[in-house]
Amino acid sequence: MNREIPSDLVVREASGADLDLLKELWEGLYRHQVEHGMNVTVPADGFALWVKGLRPLLGRFARVWVAWVDGAPQGFLCARLRNQPPHFSGEPTGFISDVFVGDRLRSRGVGRRLLDEALGWFDSQGLGRVELQVIAGNPKARELYVQLGFEDELLQMVRMRRPARA
């Protein structure tokens, strides 16, 4: 399998109209997360709700970058600005909420290119802290994040409510 970055890869910031083209990738992200151990149920209109919440923030408090190959989206990253709670300084913080590269181009440097764009944006905003979450059962993603300077800080634990037995 070819592991080189495709020569026709273009990574660019998404417009509001581009968001509508990300549905298949967004759904792939959540399938991938469930396959790697995330306990989440995405509603049928989950993508539409994601777009509805994100679109008004684009260009102000959020950015989305899309990796295009052969004129089609092959990966995306969503980055947001948010503030720490006042009791943790209240400082502005970068947050990478979504990163996904489709199977065809995974492990070929596309995710790193997307992350480089987001980290550059955060640097331009003068942010000293960037956060992201990663599924514990996704060692390849964890390895990439460590290579980019991320460190383990928190461990999220989940207790799922089980239906009562009849």
Beta strands, then each sheet from edge to edge (+ up, - down):
strand 1: 10-13
strand 2: 62-69
strand 3: 72-83
strand 4: 92-101
strand 5: 130-132
sheet 1: 1+ 2- 3+ 4- 5-
end
